[in-house]
Amino acid sequence: MTPAATAPSTSISVTPQEIWRRSRGVLLAVLLLVVAATALAAARSGDQHGRLDPRSADRYGSRAIAELLKEHGISVRVVTTVRDAASATGPDTTLLVTGPNLLTPHQQRALRTATARTTGRTVLLGADSPSLDTLAPGVRAKPSVPVVARPPDCSLPAARRAGAVETGGIRYDAEHLGTEGLDTDACYPAGGLSSVLLLRRPAAGDTVLLGSPDFLYNERLDHQGNASLALQLLGSRPHLVWYLPSLTDPSATDSTDGRSSLIELIPSGWRWGILQLAIAAVLAAVWRARRLGPLVDERLPVAIRASESTEGRARLSRRTNSRDRAAASLRHATRTALAPLAGVSPGDAHSPAVLLPALSARLGPAHSNLSDLLFGPGPSDDRALVLLADQLDSLEREFRTS
């Protein structure tokens, strides 16, 4: 048996090198995404997976302060849902919220309603604008500062006993709270604003705002007066409820009418990230759009064989899927070549009303498709373009021999 003949390569054939040039950008982008995702997963699965968890002994965990509280007779209970946190509040309970900014507006309102009914204490770690409006109305968040050892500089007994503590992060401005029976203690100032703020409301519990949770970490607890301040703020009541917000909390998808918008579920930082990605996508589209446009004729610096120039133009048209432009060029060349043979002037070579009757008079009625062949629409695919080229070539040969 003879082996099957291999189809010859043409100017429109896709070569492995061309496939690689077209796909390498996408492959590189996918590779970068995979590497970034792997690095992010590795970072999150390292020594930070138990951040502020009282059961975690990692450097960013909080098991050390939880054990100290237990030694002082304070019970520590971990909850992961708003429902459990709200039901556990009471006059003898301190509620520690580790991620108030991660809560949806519905969750924040539910938590605020539960804590306002008791005389217990609520401690908010790193509360910023997304949560302050609901959990601590009237308090304004200011840009964060580095966490360093700072003196208390206030009259709060717990802060004065603890002395210098590693504080910082978000700073709080309480000047807009009003004076209707509200007592405040602004401690550990940074740039004129407090990084630890205690709010006392009449006939209700108090709220403690901590700009940074760093002094609760295992690795920092034995620095300065960190342990003393943590014990006094979290151990003022016999029971401590340690609330770690979870994505599996059913209330995260609930709202007052049973629905929650997608925007409410996206943290504010991610919203800015999505906006930046959208702007980058628009700029990339504009950059790519500037590269498209008609081909520009240039004088070549060296002599190039006609076959090579034709093949190069064909590859350019192939890359941009310009089948209509290629078909128009082929038809233009054929009309230009046939017009003198049919006795048509060059000025009328591209006029259907003049050229078609002259060609039909020479070829006869057998060629009834001259209009579609010479002035028809562009081909729909590469196979149709090749067929059009063959038909135009046959027409020219037949006309020359007729």
C-alpha positions in Angstrom: 0.0 0.0 0.0 1.2 3.5 -0.8 1.1 6.1 2.0 -1.6 8.7 1.8 -0.5 11.9 0.2 0.0 14.9 2.5 -1.9 18.0 1.6 0.5 20.8 0.6 0.9 23.8 2.9 -0.7 27.0 1.6 -0.4 30.6 2.7 -3.6 30.3 4.8 -2.5 27.1 6.5 -2.1 27.5 10.3 1.4 26.4 11.3 2.5 25.3 14.8 4.5 28.5 15.1 1.5 30.6 14.3 -0.6 28.7 16.8 2.1 29.3 19.5 2.3 33.0 18.7 -1.5 33.4 19.0 -1.9 31.4 22.2 1.2 32.3 24.1 -0.3 35.5 25.6 -3.3 33.7 26.9 -1.2 30.8 28.2 1.1 33.3 30.0 -1.9 35.1 31.6 -3.3 31.7 32.8 0.1 30.7 34.2 0.4 34.0 36.1 -3.1 33.5 37.6 -2.2 30.0 38.6 1.0 31.1 40.2 -0.7 34.0 42.0 -3.5 31.8 43.3 -1.0 29.2 44.5 1.1 31.8 46.3 -2.0 33.3 47.9 -3.3 30.0 49.0 0.1 29.1 50.5 0.3 32.4 52.3 -3.2 32.0 53.7 -2.6 28.4 54.7 0.6 29.3 56.6 0.8 30.8 60.1 -2.1 33.1 59.5 -4.9 30.6 59.1 -5.9 31.0 62.8 -5.9 34.8 62.9 -7.6 36.1 66.1 -8.9 32.6 66.8 -8.8 31.9 70.6 -8.2 28.2 69.8 -5.1 28.9 67.6 -1.5 28.8 68.9 -0.1 30.4 65.7 1.7 33.7 65.9 -1.4 35.5 64.7 -3.8 33.4 66.9 -5.2 34.5 70.3 -5.0 31.4 72.3 -2.6 33.0 74.8 -5.1 35.7 75.9 -7.9 33.2 76.0 -6.0 30.9 78.4 -5.1 33.9 80.6 -8.8 34.9 80.8 -9.7 31.3 81.8 -7.1 31.4 84.5 -8.8 34.5 85.9 -12.2 32.8 85.9 -13.6 34.2 82.7 -15.4 31.7 80.5 -14.6 32.0 76.7 -17.1 30.8 74.1 -16.5 30.9 70.4 -19.4 31.6 68.0 -19.5 32.0 64.2 -23.0 33.2 63.5 -24.8 36.5 64.3 -27.7 34.5 65.8 -25.5 32.8 68.3 -23.7 36.1 69.1 -26.9 38.0 69.6 -28.5 35.3 71.8 -25.4 35.2 74.0 -25.4 38.9 74.9 -26.3 39.9 78.4 -25.3 42.1 81.4 -22.6 39.7 82.5 -21.2 39.1 79.0 -18.5 40.8 76.8 -19.1 40.3 73.1 -15.9 40.5 71.0 -16.4 41.0 67.3 -13.2 40.3 65.4 -14.4 41.3 61.9 -17.2 44.0 62.1 -16.4 45.2 58.6 -17.1 41.8 57.1 -20.7 41.8 58.3 -23.5 42.7 56.0 -25.7 45.7 56.9 -28.5 43.3 58.0 -26.0 41.4 60.3 -24.8 44.7 61.7 -28.3 45.9 62.5 -29.2 42.6 64.2 -26.0 42.8 66.3 -26.7 46.4 67.2 -30.3 45.6 68.3 -29.1 42.7 70.5 -26.3 44.6 72.3 -28.4 47.8 72.8 -30.9 45.9 75.0 -28.2 44.8 77.6 -25.7 46.4 79.9 -22.9 44.2 78.7 -19.8 45.2 76.8 -19.2 45.1 73.1 -15.6 45.2 71.8 -15.1 45.9 68.0 -11.7 45.2 66.4 -10.6 47.4 63.6 -14.1 48.8 62.9 -14.1 51.2 59.9 -16.7 53.2 58.1 -18.7 50.2 56.7 -19.6 49.2 60.2 -19.3 52.3 62.4 -22.4 53.9 61.1 -24.5 51.1 62.5 -22.5 49.7 65.5 -21.2 53.0 66.8 -23.2 55.9 65.3 -21.6 59.2 65.4 -18.0 57.9 65.5 -15.9 58.7 62.4 -13.0 56.5 61.3 -9.7 58.2 60.2 -6.8 56.8 58.2 -4.8 54.1 60.0 -1.3 54.6 61.5 1.5 52.1 62.2 1.2 49.9 65.3 3.8 51.0 67.9 4.0 51.3 71.7 2.0 54.4 72.8 1.2 55.8 76.3 -2.5 55.8 77.4 -2.8 59.6 77.8 -6.3 59.3 79.2 -8.1 58.8 82.5 -9.4 55.3 81.9 -8.3 53.1 84.8 -7.7 50.0 82.7 -5.4 52.0 80.3 -3.5 53.8 83.2 -2.8 50.4 84.9 -1.6 48.8 81.6 0.7 51.7 80.7 2.2 51.7 77.2 0.5 49.3 74.8 1.2 48.5 71.1 -1.7 50.2 69.5 -2.5 52.0 66.2 -4.4 51.1 63.1 -7.7 52.9 62.6 -8.1 56.1 64.6 -11.5 57.4 65.9 -13.0 60.9 66.0 -15.7 61.2 68.7 -16.3 64.9 68.4 -19.6 64.4 66.5 -21.2 62.1 69.1 -23.0 64.9 71.0 -23.2 65.2 74.7 -26.6 63.7 75.6 -25.5 61.7 78.6 -22.7 59.9 76.7 -19.4 59.4 78.4 -16.3 58.7 76.3 -12.7 57.8 77.1 -10.2 58.4 74.2 -7.0 56.6 74.9 -3.7 55.9 73.1 -3.8 58.9 70.8 -2.0 59.0 67.5 -1.9 62.3 65.6 -4.5 63.8 68.0 -7.0 61.0 67.5 -7.5 57.9 69.7 -6.8 54.4 68.7 -8.7 53.0 71.7 -12.2 54.5 72.3 -14.6 53.6 75.1 -18.2 54.7 74.7 -20.6 54.5 77.7 -24.3 55.0 77.1 -26.9 55.7 79.9 -29.0 52.6 80.9 -27.1 50.5 78.4 -23.8 48.7 78.0 -20.5 50.2 76.8 -18.7 49.8 73.5 -14.9 49.6 73.0 -13.4 50.4 69.7 -9.9 49.1 69.1 -8.2 50.5 66.0 -5.9 47.5 65.7 -6.1 43.9 67.1 -2.4 43.4 67.1 -1.9 43.4 70.9 -4.2 40.4 71.1 -1.9 38.2 69.0 0.1 35.4 70.6 3.4 36.9 69.4 2.7 40.3 70.9 0.8 39.6 74.1 3.9 39.7 76.3 5.1 43.0 74.9 4.7 46.3 76.9 1.3 46.3 78.7 -0.5 44.4 76.0 -1.6 41.5 78.3 -2.8 43.8 81.0 -5.0 45.9 78.7 -6.4 42.8 77.0 -7.3 41.2 80.3 -9.1 44.3 81.6 -11.0 45.1 78.4 -12.1 41.5 77.7 -12.4 40.4 81.3 -14.7 43.0 82.8 -17.6 40.5 82.8 -17.7 36.9 83.8 -18.4 35.6 80.3 -16.6 36.4 77.0 -18.3 35.6 73.7 -15.7 35.5 70.9 -17.4 36.1 67.6 -15.5 35.0 64.5 -17.7 36.0 61.4 -18.0 33.1 58.9 -19.1 32.9 55.3 -21.3 29.9 56.2 -23.5 32.1 58.4 -27.0 31.8 56.9 -27.7 35.4 57.9 -25.1 36.6 55.4 -27.6 36.1 52.6 -30.7 37.4 54.5 -32.0 40.9 54.8 -35.1 42.5 56.1 -37.1 41.4 53.1 -35.4 38.0 52.7 -33.0 39.2 50.0 -29.5 40.7 49.9 -28.0 42.5 47.0 -24.7 41.4 45.5 -23.1 44.8 46.3 -23.9 44.3 50.0 -22.1 41.0 50.0 -18.9 42.4 48.5 -16.4 44.0 50.9 -15.6 47.6 50.1 -11.9 46.8 49.3 -13.0 44.2 46.6 -15.4 46.8 45.1 -12.4 49.1 44.4 -10.4 46.2 43.1 -13.3 45.3 40.6 -13.4 49.0 39.5 -9.7 49.0 38.9 -9.9 45.8 36.8 -12.8 47.3 34.8 -10.7 50.4 34.0 -7.7 48.2 33.1 -9.9 46.2 30.7 -11.2 49.4 29.0 -7.6 50.7 28.6 -6.5 47.4 27.2 -9.4 47.4 24.7 -8.5 50.9 23.6 -4.8 49.9 23.3 -5.7 46.9 21.1 -8.2 48.9 19.1 -5.5 51.4 18.0 -3.6 48.6 16.4 -6.5 47.7 14.0 -7.1 49.7 10.8 -6.4 49.6 7.0 -3.2 48.3 5.6 -0.7 51.1 4.8 1.3 50.9 1.6 5.1 51.4 2.1 8.0 51.3 -0.3 10.1 48.3 0.6 13.8 49.0 1.1 14.8 45.8 -0.8 13.4 43.9 -3.7 11.1 41.1 -2.7 9.7 38.3 -4.9 6.1 38.8 -5.8 5.2 35.4 -4.4 6.7 36.3 -1.0 4.9 39.6 -0.9 1.6 38.0 -1.8 2.1 35.4 0.8 3.0 38.0 3.4 -0.2 40.0 2.7 -2.2 36.8 2.8 -0.9 36.0 6.2 -1.7 39.5 7.5 -5.2 39.2 6.2 -5.4 35.7 7.7 -4.3 37.0 11.1 -7.0 39.8 11.2 -9.7 37.6 9.5 -9.9 40.2 6.7 -11.5 37.8 4.2 -13.7 40.6 2.7 -10.6 42.8 2.1 -8.7 39.9 0.5 -11.7 39.0 -1.7 -12.0 42.7 -2.8 -8.4 42.8 -3.7 -8.7 39.6 -5.8 -11.8 40.9 -7.6 -10.2 44.3 -8.2 -7.1 42.6 -9.9 -9.3 40.4 -12.0 -11.5 43.3 -13.2 -8.4 45.3 -14.0 -6.9 42.5 -16.1 -10.2 41.7 -18.0 -11.3 45.2 -18.8 -8.7 45.9 -21.6 -9.3 42.5 -23.1 -13.1 43.2 -23.3 -12.5 46.7 -24.7 -13.4 48.6 -21.6 -11.5 51.6 -20.5 -9.6 51.5 -17.2 -11.9 54.2 -15.8 -14.9 51.9 -16.3 -13.2 48.6 -15.3 -14.9 48.6 -11.9 -18.4 49.7 -13.1 -20.8 46.8 -13.2 -23.0 48.5 -15.7 -20.1 48.8 -18.3 -17.9 45.8 -17.5 -20.5 43.0 -17.2 -22.2 43.5 -20.6 -18.8 43.5 -22.3 -17.7 40.3 -20.6 -21.1 38.6 -21.3 -20.8 39.4 -25.0 -17.5 37.5 -25.2 -18.3 34.6 -22.9 -21.9 34.0 -23.8 -24.9 33.0 -21.6 -23.0 30.2 -19.9 -21.5 32.6 -17.4 -24.6 33.9 -15.7 -22.9 34.4 -12.4 -20.5 37.1 -13.4 -22.1 39.7 -11.2 -21.7 37.6 -8.0 -18.2 36.5 -9.0 -16.8 40.0 -9.7 -19.0 42.2 -7.5 -20.5 39.9 -5.0 -20.3 39.9 -1.2 -17.3 38.8 0.8 -16.8 35.1 1.6 -18.0 33.7 4.9 -15.0 31.5 5.6 -11.5 30.6 4.4 -12.8 27.7 2.2 -15.1 30.1 0.3 -12.2 32.6 -0.1 -10.1 29.9 -1.7 -13.0 28.8 -4.0 -13.5 32.5 -5.1 -9.8 32.8 -6.0 -9.9 29.6 -8.1 -13.1 30.8 -9.9 -11.5 34.2 -10.7 -8.4 32.5 -12.0 -10.4 30.2 -14.2 -12.5 33.1 -15.5 -9.4 35.0 -16.5 -7.8 32.0 -18.2 -11.0 31.2 -20.1 -11.4 34.8 -21.2 -7.9 35.0 -22.5 -8.3 31.9 -24.6 -11.8 32.7 -25.9 
